[in-house]
Amino acid sequence: MAEKKKIGILLCEQHCNKCHGLKCFRALNDREGAFAAFKDTDLELVSYVSCTGCNAAVGNKIFAEWQKAGIEIAFFATGFICGYPPCPHVEFMRDLAEKAYGLKVVMGTHPIDSNFWASHNAAGSWDSPVWQEIIKDVITDEETRQAYTSFVKNPSA
């Protein structure tokens, strides 16, 4: 039997406002994007919640509750990366989760889609070494980026 880990997905309130989660859940179920590294791990999604908008106090509360619930891995949704602009607090939130609460943080969930890939590359959003490290688990090939441009798998099927 595969190793089991409890996970939480943290959404960026600014970008993921009213997010339905279709791309995150698809990537989780298909083990794509940042979930690809967990192909042999039984992941139990325990929480799917928004950071509520650039408020570290709320992030602090979420991470404390996650720790109590036994969550071991915090996935920061791809919305932290693909917002306009990308989340300016993502490094602080990552450090808070890891250092104060002992959570393993994974940046991103689903693969970056073609639209976000093109616009953020044109704008230079991810040109720095820090951002290259942040996006590394959700960079894919163009075919996968195209497949994630739609919210549903095989939309014409």
N, C-alpha and C positions, 0 to 999 in steps of 0.2 A: 504494500500500500504506500502511496506517495506521502511524503511529509506534508503536514497540514499547518497552514499559517493563517491567522486572522488578519484581515486588511481593512483599511479605511481609504476612501477616496475623498480628497479635499478639493473642492471646486473654488475657482476664483469668482467671487461675487460680481466683479465688474464685467467679466467676459462670459461667464456661465450663467448669468441671471436667467432664471426660468429654464435651465438646461434640462432636457429630457433624458440625457444619459445614453442615448442609443449608441453613439460611437464608443464611449467608454465600456459599456457592457458588451458590445460586440467584440472589442479588443480583448476584454477579459475572457470571454467565452472561447474565442478563437486563439488565444495566447499570441496576440500580435502586438506591435508597438512595444511599450515598456513591459508588457506582460509576457513577452516572448522568452525572457530570461527565467520565467517560472513555469516552463512547460511540464516539468516533473514535480511540481508542487501543487498540492491541493489547497487552493486559495478560497477562504471563506470570507465573503464580503459582509462586514459587520456594520459599516457606516458609510453613508454617502451624503456629504454635508458641505455647505458653502462656508467660506471663511467669513462671510458677512461684510466684507468690504474694508480692507486696509485697517483692521483693528486688531493689533497684536493681543490685546486682552481677550478677545473672543477666541483667537487661535490658541492662546494659552489654555482656555477652558476646554476647547475641543480636544487638545492633545492630552490634557489631564483625564478627561472622560475616556478617551481611547485607551490610555494606559490602564485605567481601572477595568475596562472591558476586555483586556488581554490582546488588544491589537498590537501586532508587532511591526507591520509594514504600513507606512503612510504613502499612498500614491498621490502626488500633486497632479491634478488633472491637466491635460494638454492645454486647457484654457489659460493656465498661468503663463504658458509659453506663447500662445497665439493671440492673446489680447492685443488691443491697440491702445497704448503700447503694452508690451509684455509686462507682467507684474514687476513693479519696482521693488517689492518687498519679498520676493521669492527666496532670496538668500537668507534673509533674517528669519523668515518662517521655517525654512529648512533647518537652520542652526538651532532654533528654538525647539523644534520637534526632536531633533537628534540629541542635542546636548542636555536639554532640561528634562526630556521624557524618555530618552533611550530608544526612540522609534527609528527604524531604518526608513529613510526617505528615498523614494524613487521619483524622479522627475518625469512627469508625463504619464499618460495612460495610452490613448490610441495614437496611431501614426499621424503625423502632421499631414493634412490633406493638401492637394495641389494648389488650391486658392491661397491658403495661408503661406505655403512654401514660397510661391511666386511673390506675393506682396511683401512678406517680411524680408526675403532676400533682396528685393529691389530697394527696400527702405534701409537695409543694413542692420535690422533689429538684432540679429544674432551674430554679428561679425566678431565680437570680442571672444577671447579664449574662455572667459567665464560662461558666456551663453553657449558656446560650442560644447562645453562640458554638460550644461543643463539639458540641451536638446539631443544629446547623443543616442538616447534610448528610443527616441521617436522619429528618428530620421530613417527613411526607407527608400526604396526604389520608386520610380515614377508610376509604375503600374499599381503599387500599393497606395501611393498618394492619390491616384485617380479613384481607386476603389473606395477610399475614405472621404471623397468629396461629397458623396451622397450620404445621407443619414442611415440609409438601409442597405443591407447587403443585396447585391443583384437587383437594383430597383426596377429593371425592366422584366424581371422574371415573374 
